[in-house]
């Protein structure tokens, strides 16, 4: 058990009997009130985010977690299989656990997986990934007076707005935060 003051971003706490991932913490001391900690957290079972206020000395149960870097192997409908490159053990995660990260998973791509009690719970992907363009229409000649964009489909099915000079088969760097084009790889 830790005091609410000691909670940090990235920890998993038990709140209302459910595991919650701490996304943000702020320690506040209003002028005429007692100090408190404002915590923004996400329920790891349902994916719902919430904000909660704790008194500074309140005891909070921090759950034992383990983060491992795994390689994405393959997807089969709503099941995504990852492999530990050191022990060659495979783990299956559901589409609900993966969320929108499925658009950025390529074979042998690395992802950090959070484990609670030896069970995978959630996934963190790098801030940018390299994807291969599988379909990109030709740019129209003379359309270069301004920053003109076209749609390109990547190997994962993600559609990205790219400059006209990007062709089918090229590797591009894509931001995982918003799915925007960052440049050629």
Long-range contacts (C-beta under 8 A, 24 or more apart in sequence): 1-59, 1-60, 1-61, 1-62, 2-59, 2-60, 2-62, 3-56, 3-57, 3-58, 3-59, 3-60, 4-36, 4-37, 4-39, 4-54, 4-55, 4-56, 4-57, 4-58, 4-59, 4-60, 5-37, 5-56, 5-57, 6-60, 7-37, 7-39, 7-54, 7-60, 7-62, 11-62, 11-65, 12-44, 12-62, 12-63, 12-65, 12-114, 12-116, 12-121, 13-41, 13-60, 13-61, 13-62, 13-63, 14-61, 14-62, 14-63, 15-41, 15-52, 15-60, 18-43, 18-44, 18-45, 18-46, 19-43, 19-44, 19-45, 19-63, 19-116, 19-121, 20-44, 21-114, 21-122, 23-49, 27-56, 44-114, 44-116, 44-121, 44-122, 47-96, 47-99, 63-116, 64-116, 64-117, 65-114, 65-115, 65-116, 66-114, 66-115, 66-116, 66-118, 67-112, 67-113, 67-114, 67-115, 68-112, 68-113, 68-115, 69-110, 69-111, 69-112, 69-113, 70-110, 70-111, 70-112, 70-113, 71-108, 71-109, 71-110, 71-111, 72-105, 72-106, 72-107, 72-108, 72-109, 72-110, 72-111, 73-107, 73-108, 74-107, 75-102, 75-105, 80-105, 82-111, 82-113, 82-120, 91-120, 92-120, 93-120, 93-123, 97-121, 97-122, 97-123, 98-123, 99-123, 101-125, 101-176, 102-156, 103-156, 103-157, 103-158, 103-179, 104-129, 104-131, 104-156, 104-158, 104-174, 104-176, 105-156, 106-130, 106-131, 106-155, 106-156, 125-176, 126-176, 127-175, 127-176, 127-177, 128-173, 128-174, 128-175, 128-176, 128-182, 129-173, 129-174, 129-176, 130-171, 130-172, 130-173, 130-174, 130-185, 131-155, 131-156, 131-158, 131-160, 131-171, 131-172, 131-174, 132-169, 132-170, 132-171, 133-162, 133-166, 133-167, 133-168, 133-169, 133-170, 133-171, 133-172, 134-168, 135-168, 136-162, 136-166, 136-167, 136-168, 136-170, 138-167, 139-164, 139-165, 140-164
